[in-house]
């Protein structure tokens, strides 16, 4: 063991650090607890009530908060929060998410899905404590105590048993400041990405509808139907269990269209799972420019979700699978890359919804698609539009890569700082 360090129940930490149960680090007059069980109806003049959904992915706008009446809230006044309190979701898929109460929510109450942890300021920094609880070390403790499968959750008594490594207060503050700076960098990137996505969304709707024309282009666009443009090719029927890393053909699973692939699937940069070609001989081999559509979705947003195939070469075989349509142009109609963006057109999605059927799973049929209409600019204008939107996508992708790197750096900082491997004081 490195000189100056000791082995403890929280692992190897510096000799001048301690460790405490979380129950011993909270204000004895404000113990760990959850809040209002039955909030009743929204009351515009009532008190803010914090739900897990309000902070589990970053604080939502105040207009999205629930307000609870005084009659319902007053019996739970001991659950009110103060600025700097630590919050933890204790019910549902987001169990273990952590947040710090901001000043504007001082005095708010909680639902039963959130636990309040009120740190004793003379013993532990709230920002340091939140960093520990959000760290891999803290989340392992969440996993150790979580109960239930369909509806996982934590009880407050178990949260009290969590063990917290405890540097001197000055070092806690220094660690919290360093991690807060990392969070600020991450937040700024997230906000910039949101802004860029909104700009792209607006540009996409303007350019793909002809509301905004690029310099040098004029004249009316053609409008054609799916039936006029496309022919349908046979697809495979294999389940996810048939796929893997081995095989001589790439396989596009409809679930991956909904979750992993967006607008375009470029085989030069993205590799779907594989399958043995002998298991799906009847499926057509894909070509660049094919438009692959998921024909079923569990929500309205995913109805008609499509990707355009790009980056295939003569040595790469790929097929589309169960619950997909492969649409191939009968004669060249669209410029490379254009259809991938066209799939985001709001008016097209509205057409999909009009012909979709189903109760819990929504689907579209080939027959229903036949008469739906698509705008068809000239090929040069399509090429220009696709280039602009692809550049915007590339800018967003670069920012997302920076964001992933920033999150990775923060994880490394947490590992170093919260274990004392790197000292700031």
Secondary structure, 3 states (H helix, E strand, C coil): CCCCEEEECCEEEECCCEEEEHHHHECCCCCCECCECCCCCCCCCCEEEECHHHCCCCCCCHHHCEEECHHHHHHHHHHCCCCCCEEEECECCCCCCEEECCHHHCCCEEECCEEEECECCCCCCHHHHHHHHHCHHHHHHHHHHCECCCCCECCHHHHCCCEEEECCHHHHHHHHHHHHHHHHHHHHHHHHHHHHHHHHHHHHHHHHHCCCCCCCCCCCCEEEEHHHHEEEECCCCCCHHHCECCCCEEEECHHHHHHCCCEEEECCCCCCCEECHHHCCCCCCCCCCCEEEECEECCHHHCCCEEEEECCCCCCCEEECCCEEEEEECCCCCCCCHHHHHCCCHHHHHHHHHHCECCCCEECCHHHHCCCEEEECCHHHHHHHHHHHHHHHHHHHHHHHHHHHHHHHHHHHHHHHCCCCCCCC
